[in-house]
Amino acid sequence: EVVKDRALHSSSTLGRMSWEPRQSLTPSEFRKQANRKALERIPKDLYWKVAGLSFVVGACMELFMIKTGFYEKVTAIEAERREALSEPPAWVLELQEQHKAATEKKK
């Protein structure tokens, strides 16, 4: 569907709003154009401020986790988990022993 209506535009020379015909745009083209205009309104230094603030917050979180011993605790838990998963469960060991005993009786 093509948008064929009139749009309200601000006139730079008159400083007031006026009705001007809009060019025919598909809805996706209209969205792209609206998004581009919205992004142009955001000051470029805002991106740097957000990036800097994000970096500082992330660094503070890492420092907090190091100071509280978070990584040591996680390392210990992970080591216990890997050790528990490295050997088969008790019921498997029991079945293996039963199989071993049964094969020795046959000999």
C-alpha positions, -999 to +999 in steps of 0.1 A: +000+000+000+014+034-009+010+063+014-006+092-006-017+117+020-005+151+030+019+155+058+025+184+082+059+199+076+076+228+093+086+255+070+121+267+077+115+301+061+082+309+078+089+292+111+054+278+112+037+246+102+022+242+067+006+215+047+028+203+019+022+172-003+044+142+006+060+120-020+045+086-024+063+062-001+057+025+008+052+019+045+087+004+048+103+033+031+083+057+053+096+038+084+132+039+072+129+077+066+113+083+100+140+062+117+168+081+099+153+114+110+149+103+145+186+091+146+197+125+132+181+142+162+202+123+187+234+142+194+265+123+184+283+129+218+254+111+235+267+078+220+302+084+235+286+093+269+266+061+269+296+040+259+318+056+286+292+051+313+287+015+302+324+009+304+327+024+339+297+004+352+311-028+338+345-022+353+329-015+387+310-047+385+341-067+377+360-050+405+332-058+429+332-095+419+370-097+422+370-081+457+341-103+470+357-135+459+330-143+434+354-159+409+371-181+435+337-194+445+326-200+409+359-218+402+354-241+432+318-249+422+328-256+386+356-279+398+332-298+420+307-301+391+334-314+367+347-339+392+311-352+398+306-355+361+339-372+354+330-405+371+299-425+363+269-425+387+268-450+416+242-472+399+264-476+368+294-486+390+272-511+407+261-526+374+297-528+362+307-546+394+278-571+390+288-577+354+324-582+364+314-607+391+291-625+367+318-629+341+344-641+366+319-668+378+316-681+343+353-686+339 
